[in-house]
Amino acid sequence: MRDTRPVELVVNLPEGLAEEVEEVRQTDPEFLSDVIVYGICRRTIFNELRKARREGATAPTT
């Protein structure tokens, strides 16, 4: 298992969605944690790929 530590997140969501997320947090917090980790990882990978593409597009050609 990798080393982990808790963090506090505050997110403003539309009221209906916030209620659903709160229900999941109470009934299956591990699932909610997995969903958040997945989303953050996906966003990080997307940003890294976009950054690499931009750097590749601006690199001088030989």
C-alpha positions in Angstrom: 0.0 0.0 0.0 1.3 3.5 -0.8 1.7 6.1 1.8 -1.4 8.3 2.2 -2.6 11.2 4.3 -6.0 12.8 4.6 -6.8 16.2 3.1 -9.9 18.4 3.6 -11.7 19.4 0.4 -14.5 22.0 0.1 -16.4 21.9 -3.1 -19.5 23.9 -4.1 -21.9 21.7 -6.0 -25.4 22.2 -7.2 -27.8 21.4 -4.4 -29.2 18.1 -5.8 -25.8 16.8 -6.6 -24.4 17.9 -3.2 -27.2 15.8 -1.5 -26.3 12.8 -3.6 -22.6 13.1 -2.8 -23.4 13.5 0.9 -25.5 10.3 0.8 -22.6 8.4 -0.9 -20.1 9.9 1.6 -22.2 8.5 4.5 -23.0 5.1 3.0 -19.8 4.3 1.0 -17.0 6.7 1.8 -14.4 4.4 0.2 -16.2 4.5 -3.1 -16.4 8.3 -3.0 -12.7 8.5 -2.2 -11.9 6.2 -5.1 -14.0 8.4 -7.4 -12.2 11.6 -6.3 -8.8 10.0 -6.7 -9.7 8.8 -10.2 -10.9 12.2 -11.2 -7.8 14.0 -9.9 -5.5 11.4 -11.5 -7.3 11.7 -14.8 -7.1 15.5 -14.7 -3.4 15.4 -13.9 -2.6 13.0 -16.7 -4.6 15.2 -19.1 -2.7 18.3 -18.0 0.6 16.6 -18.4 -0.2 15.3 -21.9 -1.4 18.7 -22.9 1.7 20.3 -21.5 4.0 17.8 -23.4 2.1 18.4 -26.6 2.5 22.2 -26.3 6.2 21.8 -25.5 6.6 19.5 -28.5 4.8 21.9 -30.8 7.1 24.8 -29.8 10.3 22.8 -29.8 12.7 23.6 -32.7 12.8 21.1 -35.5 16.1 19.9 -36.9 
